Amino acid sequence: MISKLAHIHPDAKIGANVTAEAFAFIEGDVVIGDNCWIGPHAVIMNGARIGSNCRIFPGAVVSGIPQDLKFNGEYTVTEIGDGTTVREFCTINRGTSDRNKTAIGKNCLLMAYVHVAHDCLVGDHVILANNVGLSGHCVIEDWAILEGFVGVSQFVHVGAHAFIGGQSGVRKNVPPFVKAAREPLSYIGVNSIGLARRGFSRESIQQIEDIYRILYVKGLNVSNAVAVIEKEAPESKEKETILSFIRGSKDGIIRGIS
């Protein structure tokens, strides 16, 4: 149902069974998939590409231009995957020429007042709790959870299945499968409960714990720890995921427990 009080540009492409409540505002270069709900006073701006079965709550602004002084009006988009919920007063900025898009994956939950800056790439099943702020160019991989008031610096990479405690400042990359908290942000263990809930076997979780024990507990520097992991840890998808993440973290990863 499209309210008579909603403003929808005639060029917008609206799917089947979409509800747009009173005072929703949808610009022309917008695509919205089937079965979406657009709440009152939500603003969907040019460049938005929203999948099916999404919910956009009141006051959210999707695909506003980047808050980046280098932005020069280039054509970019914001992508939101199927089944994602964007709660009240979230702001999601579209990309710049760096990646040409900002992307949120499928089945994500962005709670109230979340900000996703330009050129961020957020995976599937990610939860960003209230007041999380992502600076530009961040990557948040699948199944990561960031608790309330977490602030992530630009270009930071958070690995899959990572869990970051509330009110944390994230200035270094956070490897996959870990829990992180404290100030400065530190490794505090493996996200074993979350992994078990998602179907990881006890053996896989144990191997992940063994790998991070080498990396964070044995007092080795990162390069030496990686060499030991390569030599001693049994081969597995999880091992390769961790090593690939560390090798790709040119600016370093979070510190260990001290």
Residue pairs with C-beta under 8 A, 6 or more apart in sequence:
1 19
1 20
2 8
2 14
2 18
2 19
2 20
3 20
3 21
3 22
3 23
3 24
5 22
5 23
6 20
6 21
6 22
6 23
6 24
6 25
6 26
6 38
7 23
7 24
7 25
7 26
8 14
8 20
8 24
8 26
9 26
9 27
9 28
9 30
10 28
11 28
11 29
12 26
12 27
12 28
12 29
12 30
12 31
12 32
12 44
13 30
13 31
13 32
14 20
14 26
14 32
15 32
15 33
15 34
15 35
15 36
15 52
16 34
16 35
17 34
17 35
18 32
18 34
18 35
18 36
18 37
18 38
19 36
19 37
19 38
20 26
20 38
21 37
21 38
21 39
21 40
21 42
21 58
22 40
23 40
23 41
24 38
24 39
24 40
24 41
24 42
24 43
24 44
25 41
25 42
25 43
25 44
26 32
26 38
26 44
27 44
27 45
27 46
27 48
28 46
29 46
29 47
29 48
30 44
30 45
30 46
30 47
30 48
30 49
30 50
30 63
31 48
31 49
31 50
32 38
32 44
32 48
32 50
32 54
33 50
33 51
33 52
33 53
33 54
33 82
34 52
34 53
35 52
35 53
36 50
36 52
36 53
36 54
36 55
36 56
37 54
37 55
37 56
38 44
38 56
39 55
39 56
39 57
39 58
39 59
39 60
40 58
41 58
41 59
42 56
42 57
42 58
42 59
42 60
42 61
42 62
43 60
43 61
43 62
43 64
44 50
44 56
44 62
44 63
45 61
45 62
45 63
45 64
45 65
45 94
46 63
47 63
47 75
47 76
47 77
47 78
47 94
48 62
48 63
48 77
48 78
48 80
48 94
49 77
49 78
49 79
49 80
50 56
50 62
50 80
51 80
51 81
51 82
51 83
51 84
51 106
52 82
52 83
53 82
53 83
54 80
54 82
54 83
54 84
54 85
54 86
55 85
55 86
56 62
56 86
57 85
57 86
57 87
57 88
57 90
57 112
58 88
58 89
59 88
59 89
60 86
60 87
60 88
60 89
60 90
60 91
60 92
61 90
61 91
61 92
62 78
62 80
62 86
62 90
62 92
63 77
63 78
63 92
63 93
63 94
63 102
64 91
64 92
64 93
64 94
65 71
65 93
65 94
66 76
66 93
66 94
66 95
66 96
66 117
66 118
66 119
66 136
67 93
67 117
67 118
68 96
68 117
68 118
68 136
70 96
71 96
71 118
72 97
74 96
74 97
74 100
75 100
76 94
76 95
76 96
76 97
76 100
76 101
76 102
76 118
77 94
77 95
77 100
77 101
77 102
78 92
78 93
78 94
78 95
78 101
78 102
78 103
78 104
79 101
79 102
79 103
79 104
80 86
80 92
80 103
80 104
81 103
81 104
81 105
81 106
81 107
81 108
81 124
82 106
82 107
83 106
83 107
84 104
84 105
84 106
84 107
84 108
84 109
84 110
85 108
85 109
85 110
86 92
86 104
86 110
86 114
87 109
87 110
87 111
87 112
87 114
88 112
88 113
89 112
89 113
90 110
90 112
90 113
90 114
90 115
90 116
91 114
91 115
91 116
92 102
92 104
92 110
92 115
92 116
93 102
93 116
93 117
93 118
94 101
94 102
94 118
95 101
95 102
95 118
95 119
96 118
96 119
96 136
98 118
98 119
98 136
98 137
99 119
99 121
99 137
101 119
102 116
102 117
102 118
102 119
102 120
102 121
103 120
103 121
103 122
104 110
104 116
104 122
104 126
105 122
105 123
105 124
105 125
105 126
105 142
106 124
106 125
107 124
107 125
108 122
108 124
108 125
108 126
108 127
108 128
109 126
109 127
109 128
110 116
110 128
110 132
111 127
111 128
111 129
111 130
111 132
111 148
112 130
112 131
113 130
113 131
114 128
114 129
114 130
114 131
114 132
114 133
114 134
115 132
115 133
115 134
116 122
116 128
116 134
117 133
117 134
117 135
117 136
117 137
117 138
117 154
118 136
118 137
119 136
119 137
120 134
120 136
120 137
120 138
120 139
120 140
121 138
121 139
121 140
122 128
122 134
122 139
122 140
123 140
123 141
123 142
123 143
123 144
123 160
124 142
124 143
125 142
125 143
126 140
126 141
126 142
126 143
126 144
126 145
126 146
127 144
127 145
127 146
128 134
128 140
128 146
128 150
129 145
129 146
129 147
129 148
129 150
129 166
130 148
130 149
131 148
131 149
132 146
132 147
132 148
132 149
132 150
132 151
132 152
133 150
133 151
133 152
134 140
134 152
135 151
135 152
135 153
135 154
135 155
135 156
136 154
136 155
137 154
137 155
138 152
138 153
138 154
138 155
138 156
138 157
138 158
139 156
139 157
139 158
140 146
140 152
140 158
141 157
141 158
141 159
141 160
141 161
141 162
141 176
142 160
142 161
143 160
143 161
143 194
143 198
144 158
144 159
144 160
144 161
144 162
144 163
144 164
145 162
145 163
145 164
145 194
146 152
146 158
146 164
147 163
147 164
147 165
147 166
147 167
147 168
148 166
148 167
149 166
149 167
150 164
150 165
150 166
150 167
150 168
150 169
150 170
151 168
151 169
151 170
152 158
152 170
153 169
153 170
153 171
155 251
156 170
156 171
156 172
156 173
156 174
157 173
157 174
157 245
157 248
157 249
158 164
158 170
158 173
158 174
159 173
159 174
159 175
159 176
159 177
159 178
159 241
159 245
160 176
160 177
160 241
161 176
161 177
161 191
161 194
161 195
161 198
162 174
162 175
162 176
162 177
162 178
162 179
162 180
162 191
163 178
163 179
163 180
163 191
163 194
164 170
164 174
164 179
164 180
164 181
164 185
165 179
165 180
165 181
165 182
165 188
168 180
168 181
168 182
168 183
168 185
169 183
169 184
169 185
170 180
170 185
170 254
171 184
171 185
172 185
172 249
172 251
172 252
172 253
172 254
172 255
173 245
173 249
173 251
173 252
173 253
173 254
174 180
174 185
174 253
174 254
175 187
175 212
175 215
175 242
175 245
175 246
175 249
175 253
175 254
176 241
176 242
176 245
177 190
177 191
177 195
177 208
177 212
177 238
177 241
177 242
178 187
178 188
178 189
178 190
178 191
178 212
179 187
179 188
179 189
179 190
179 191
180 186
180 187
180 188
180 254
181 188
182 188
184 254
184 255
185 254
185 255
186 254
186 255
186 256
186 257
186 258
187 212
187 216
187 254
187 255
187 256
187 257
188 257
189 212
190 205
190 208
190 209
190 212
192 205
192 209
195 204
195 205
195 208
196 202
196 205
204 236
204 238
207 233
207 234
207 236
207 238
207 239
208 238
208 242
210 233
211 229
211 233
211 238
211 239
211 242
212 242
214 220
214 225
214 228
214 229
214 232
214 233
215 222
215 225
215 226
215 229
215 246
215 256
216 256
216 257
217 256
217 257
218 225
218 228
220 228
222 246
222 252
222 253
226 243
226 246
226 247
229 239
229 242
229 243
230 243
233 239
245 253
246 253
